Amino acid sequence: VQLVESGGGLVQSGGSLRLSCAASGFAFSSYAMSWVRQAPGKGPEWVSDMSSSGGRTYYANSVKGRFTISRDNAKNTMYLLVNSLKPEDTAVYYCSRASDRGQGTQVTVSS
């Protein structure tokens, strides 16, 4: 299993980014996938889930209405569009399948 996140960066408050997760080594289209984030000095925080087909999505209250999860099963890739970013969104963002997780991509939001 390999999960490779990309798309993070430094943005101003109110800005947007699109995070990507390229998956390989397993049948991507058969698995629900998640985004999880971890802020400095804090534990992991679940952000969003998407069912294997993409038909069901779930969001943490802290990001609902600002973040959008999506996937392209033909490309074995999952995305997280993050809008209206706030300084408290600063974290390393990871895609995950069950207990598997990538190396993460850093999102830093300046006020």
Secondary structure, DSSP 8 states (H G I E B T S, - for coil): -EEEEE--EEEETT--EEEEEEEESS-GGGS-EEEEEE-TTS-EEEEEEE-TTS--EEE-TTTTTTEEEEEETTTTEEEEEE-S--GGG-EEEEEEETTEE---EEEEEE-
